[in-house]
Amino acid sequence: MLFADRISHTYPNGVQALREFSLQVARGQFVAIVGPSGCGKSTLLRIIAGLLQPSAGAVWLDGARITQPSPRIGLMFQDAALLPWRTVEQNIRLPLELGSKASRQSSHHGHPSLASSIAPLIQLVGLSGFERAYPRELSGGMAQRVALARALITQPPVLLLDEPFGALDAMTRENLTASVESILRATGTTAIMVTHSITEAVFLADQVVVCSPRPGSVVGSVPITLPRPRTWAMESWPEFGALVGRARELLGRTAPVV
């Protein structure tokens, strides 16, 4: 479904972030990318999202080359970036409002399906009862649930997650990770996530891709064969530990020689 073909990128200051990074993602697959800090993971996501043009290589989605941001690709970042003057429901609704701006200009009735499409999503992300709450009234985990719902409201076939749980405490992080696993399974969304947590990557993904130090390239990948739905009880399974160990071994090979 999605193919990043030998992506290289050098910033204007001369820093080469990526070198011939290739990635293939099947429809409905969850791919996690792990690697050392500064290895170009976030640069790769920005290129896949169409926010940044690579110096070389190309990204293809269903056979069409990505050259600009697409409504078919959703984004979720470490910072929820909610608008403080909008309620939970209004923050989630924002992409729909932006997308239907032209049609709303020609009609005073707005978009008839907005409320009906938001309600099931709010329930899915576990925010029922908080529709009219403002960001200042939410915990960090709840704010990220709003950000997830906002990213999914346009039903994008692909969701990119850039360390979405990085700023959360350990317990909130585990709870939200488990929620994301079930939500993406329910929606059939194809996902690519970058994370520093190998355990998190193994828990969520169908495949863990290990990235070299900058300039980032693919060192290897680990297929994750754990059954779904997944729970954190699986962390004590020998298979889980073996998969984490395999990813950690690949990551160890990327350590720069001192």
C-alpha positions in Angstrom: 0.0 0.0 0.0 2.8 2.4 1.0 6.3 2.3 -0.4 9.2 4.6 0.6 11.8 4.0 -2.1 15.4 4.7 -1.2 14.7 8.0 0.6 17.7 10.2 1.2 17.5 13.7 2.7 20.1 16.3 3.5 19.1 19.5 5.2 20.3 23.0 4.0 22.8 23.1 6.9 24.5 20.0 5.4 23.2 17.4 7.9 22.3 14.2 6.2 19.3 12.8 8.0 18.5 9.8 5.8 20.4 7.6 3.3 18.6 5.3 1.0 15.9 4.4 3.5 13.3 2.0 2.0 10.1 0.8 3.6 7.1 -1.2 2.4 3.9 -1.3 4.4 0.9 -3.5 3.5 -2.7 -2.4 3.9 -3.8 -2.7 7.5 -0.2 -3.3 8.8 1.3 -1.6 11.8 5.0 -0.9 11.4 7.1 0.5 14.2 10.5 2.2 13.6 13.1 2.3 16.3 16.5 3.7 16.3 19.0 6.0 18.1 18.1 9.7 18.7 18.7 11.8 15.7 18.6 8.9 13.2 16.1 10.6 11.0 12.9 8.8 12.1 10.9 12.0 12.4 12.3 13.3 9.1 11.1 10.1 7.4 7.6 10.6 8.8 7.5 14.2 7.5 8.5 13.0 4.1 5.9 10.2 4.1 3.3 12.8 5.2 4.2 15.1 2.2 5.4 17.9 4.6 9.0 17.6 3.3 10.4 16.8 -0.1 13.3 14.2 0.0 16.6 15.0 -1.5 16.4 11.7 -3.4 13.9 8.9 -3.6 10.1 8.9 -3.5 7.1 7.8 -1.5 4.2 6.1 -3.1 0.7 5.5 -1.7 -1.5 3.1 -3.7 0.6 3.8 -6.8 0.4 7.6 -6.5 3.5 9.6 -5.6 3.2 11.7 -2.5 4.5 15.3 -3.1 2.3 17.2 -0.7 0.1 16.7 2.4 -2.8 14.3 1.7 -6.1 13.9 3.5 -5.4 10.1 3.1 -2.6 10.4 5.7 -3.3 11.3 9.3 -0.7 12.5 11.8 -0.3 12.2 15.6 2.6 13.8 17.4 4.0 13.8 20.9 2.4 17.1 21.6 -1.4 16.9 21.4 -1.5 20.5 20.2 -5.1 21.1 21.1 -6.7 24.5 20.6 -7.4 25.7 24.2 -10.5 27.6 23.3 -12.2 24.6 21.7 -13.9 21.7 23.5 -13.0 18.1 23.0 -15.7 17.7 20.4 -14.7 20.9 18.7 -11.0 19.9 18.6 -11.9 16.6 17.0 -14.2 18.2 14.5 -11.5 20.7 13.2 -10.2 18.6 10.3 -13.7 18.0 9.0 -14.5 21.8 9.3 -11.3 22.6 7.4 -12.1 20.0 4.8 -15.6 21.1 4.2 -14.9 24.8 4.3 -15.7 25.4 0.7 -19.0 23.6 0.9 -19.9 25.4 4.1 -19.3 28.7 2.4 -22.0 27.9 -0.1 -24.4 26.5 2.5 -25.7 27.8 5.8 -26.6 24.4 7.1 -23.1 23.1 7.7 -22.1 19.4 7.4 -25.0 17.2 8.4 -22.9 14.2 9.3 -20.4 15.9 11.6 -22.1 15.1 14.9 -23.0 11.5 13.8 -19.4 10.7 12.8 -17.8 12.2 15.9 -20.0 10.4 18.5 -18.8 6.8 17.8 -15.2 8.0 17.6 -15.4 9.7 21.0 -16.7 6.5 22.4 -14.0 4.5 20.7 -11.2 6.5 22.2 -12.8 6.4 25.6 -13.8 10.1 26.0 -17.6 9.7 26.4 -18.8 12.3 28.9 -15.9 14.7 28.1 -17.3 16.1 24.8 -17.7 19.6 26.2 -14.5 19.6 28.3 -11.7 22.0 27.5 -8.0 21.0 27.1 -7.1 22.6 30.5 -9.5 20.1 32.1 -7.9 17.0 30.6 -5.0 14.8 31.7 -2.1 14.3 29.4 -3.4 10.9 28.4 -6.9 12.3 27.7 -5.4 15.0 25.6 -3.6 12.4 23.5 -6.9 10.5 23.0 -8.4 13.7 21.6 -5.4 14.0 19.3 -5.9 10.4 18.2 -9.6 11.0 17.5 -8.8 14.2 15.6 -6.3 12.3 13.4 -8.8 9.5 12.7 -12.0 11.7 12.1 -11.4 12.0 8.4 -10.9 8.1 8.3 -7.4 8.3 6.7 -6.2 5.0 5.4 -2.7 5.7 6.8 -1.9 7.1 10.3 1.6 8.3 11.2 2.5 8.4 14.9 5.6 10.4 15.9 6.4 9.3 19.5 2.8 9.9 20.6 3.3 8.6 24.1 6.7 10.1 24.8 5.6 12.8 27.2 3.3 10.5 29.3 4.0 8.8 32.6 4.5 5.0 32.4 1.0 3.9 33.5 -0.8 6.3 31.3 1.5 5.3 28.5 0.7 1.6 28.9 -3.0 2.3 29.0 -3.0 4.5 26.0 -0.8 2.1 24.0 -3.3 -0.7 24.7 -6.1 1.5 23.6 -4.4 2.5 20.4 -3.8 -1.2 19.5 -7.5 -1.9 19.8 -8.6 1.3 18.1 -6.4 0.8 15.0 -7.5 -2.9 14.9 -11.2 -1.8 15.0 -10.7 0.8 12.2 -8.3 -1.2 10.0 -6.0 1.7 9.8 -2.5 1.2 8.4 0.0 2.8 10.8 3.7 3.8 11.0 5.0 4.8 14.4 8.4 6.0 15.5 9.4 5.3 19.1 12.3 5.0 21.4 10.7 2.1 23.3 11.4 -1.4 21.9 8.8 -2.9 24.2 6.2 -0.5 22.9 7.1 -1.3 19.3 6.9 -5.0 19.9 3.5 -4.6 21.7 1.9 -2.6 18.9 3.5 -3.6 15.6 3.3 -6.4 13.0 6.9 -5.5 12.1 9.6 -3.6 13.9 12.1 -1.8 11.6 15.5 -0.9 13.2 17.2 2.2 12.0 21.0 3.0 12.0 22.5 6.2 13.5 22.3 9.3 11.3 22.2 9.2 8.3 19.3 6.7 9.0 19.0 3.6 6.9 17.4 0.2 7.6 19.6 -2.2 9.6 17.0 -4.9 9.7 13.5 -5.8 10.8 11.7 -8.1 13.2 8.4 -9.7 12.2 6.1 -9.7 15.3 4.0 -12.9 15.4 2.2 -12.3 18.7 -1.6 -12.8 18.4 -4.1 -10.0 18.5 -5.8 -8.6 20.5 -2.7 -7.8 22.6 -2.5 -7.2 26.3 0.4 -6.2 28.5 0.1 -9.6 30.2 2.0 -10.8 27.1 5.0 -8.9 28.2 5.9 -11.9 30.5 5.7 -14.4 27.6 9.0 -15.9 26.5 8.1 -15.1 22.9 7.6 -11.4 23.8 11.0 -11.3 25.5 12.7 -13.0 22.5 11.2 -10.5 20.1 12.4 -7.6 22.2 15.8 -9.2 22.4 16.0 -9.6 18.7 15.2 -5.9 18.1 17.6 -4.9 20.8 20.4 -7.0 19.2 19.8 -5.3 15.8 19.9 -1.9 17.6 23.1 -2.9 19.3 24.7 -3.3 16.0 24.0 0.3 15.2 26.0 1.7 18.1 28.7 4.0 16.8 32.3 2.8 17.3 34.0 4.9 19.9 
